[in-house]
Amino acid sequence: MRREAANQRWAGSGIPLNAVAPGIIATPMTADLISTEQGREVLLQNVPMPLNGIADPIVVARLLAWLGSEENTHVCGQIIYVDGGSDVVLRGDAVW
């Protein structure tokens, strides 16, 4: 995605190509894992989400809607984490 975002097919055509990296989202895929308090705790120990915990799908949908909207004039080639801070906790400064 990052290699392609700035080329003529995407940015050159006015299309902002980006990616979203979600944390734990309350969907049918995670329903069994988060259905009990114990399950939620175990999952959040592995994928900590200090900002507001497990997210509803609308959180990701709103970001996707904005990224694909006319309002997004300059966000291009980015991976945006919608993970309540999970990436920060798990990877910290080691990436930089």
C-alpha positions as CSV (number, residue, x, y, z in Angstrom):
1,M,0.0,0.0,0.0
2,R,2.7,2.5,0.9
3,R,4.7,1.7,-2.2
4,E,1.6,2.3,-4.4
5,A,-0.1,5.3,-2.7
6,A,2.0,8.1,-4.2
7,N,2.1,6.8,-7.8
8,Q,0.1,8.1,-10.7
9,R,-2.7,5.5,-10.5
10,W,-3.6,6.6,-7.0
11,A,-2.3,10.0,-5.8
12,G,-1.9,11.2,-9.4
13,S,-5.5,10.4,-10.0
14,G,-6.6,12.2,-6.8
15,I,-7.3,9.0,-4.9
16,P,-5.8,8.9,-1.3
17,L,-4.8,5.3,-0.7
18,N,-4.5,4.5,3.0
19,A,-4.9,1.6,5.3
20,V,-6.6,1.1,8.7
21,A,-5.2,-1.2,11.3
22,P,-7.9,-2.0,13.9
23,G,-7.4,-3.3,17.3
24,I,-10.2,-5.4,18.9
25,I,-13.5,-4.6,17.4
26,A,-16.8,-5.9,18.7
27,T,-17.9,-7.9,15.7
28,P,-19.2,-11.5,15.1
29,M,-15.5,-12.6,14.7
30,T,-14.7,-11.5,18.3
31,A,-18.2,-12.1,19.9
32,D,-17.2,-15.4,21.6
33,L,-13.9,-14.0,22.8
34,I,-15.5,-10.9,24.4
35,S,-18.7,-12.5,25.6
36,T,-17.5,-13.0,29.2
37,E,-15.5,-10.7,31.5
38,Q,-12.8,-13.3,31.8
39,G,-12.5,-13.6,28.0
40,R,-12.3,-9.8,27.6
41,E,-9.6,-9.6,30.3
42,V,-7.5,-12.3,28.6
43,L,-7.9,-10.7,25.2
44,L,-7.0,-7.2,26.5
45,Q,-3.9,-8.6,28.2
46,N,-2.7,-9.7,24.8
47,V,-4.0,-6.7,22.9
48,P,-4.1,-3.9,25.4
49,M,-6.4,-1.0,24.4
50,P,-5.9,1.7,27.1
51,L,-8.0,4.3,25.3
52,N,-11.7,3.3,25.8
53,G,-11.1,-0.5,25.4
54,I,-12.8,-2.6,22.8
55,A,-14.2,-0.6,19.9
56,D,-17.6,-0.7,18.2
57,P,-17.5,-1.1,14.4
58,I,-18.7,2.4,13.9
59,V,-15.4,3.7,15.1
60,V,-13.6,2.2,12.2
61,A,-16.4,3.0,9.8
62,R,-16.2,6.7,10.6
63,L,-12.5,6.8,9.9
64,L,-13.0,4.9,6.7
65,A,-15.7,7.2,5.6
66,W,-13.5,10.3,6.3
67,L,-10.5,8.8,4.5
68,G,-12.6,8.2,1.4
69,S,-14.3,11.5,1.5
70,E,-13.7,14.8,-0.3
71,E,-12.6,16.2,3.1
72,N,-9.4,14.1,3.0
73,T,-7.2,16.2,0.8
74,H,-3.8,15.2,2.0
75,V,-3.7,12.0,4.1
76,C,-1.9,9.6,1.7
77,G,0.0,6.4,2.1
78,Q,-0.6,6.1,5.8
79,I,-1.4,3.2,8.0
80,I,-3.8,4.5,10.7
81,Y,-4.1,2.5,13.9
82,V,-7.6,2.4,15.3
83,D,-6.5,0.3,18.3
84,G,-7.1,2.3,21.4
85,G,-3.3,2.7,21.9
86,S,-2.4,-1.0,21.5
87,D,0.4,-0.4,19.0
88,V,1.9,2.2,21.3
89,V,1.8,-0.2,24.2
90,L,3.1,-3.2,22.4
91,R,5.8,-1.6,20.1
92,G,6.5,1.6,22.0
93,D,9.5,3.5,20.7
94,A,11.3,0.5,19.4
95,V,10.0,1.1,15.9
96,W,11.6,4.6,15.7
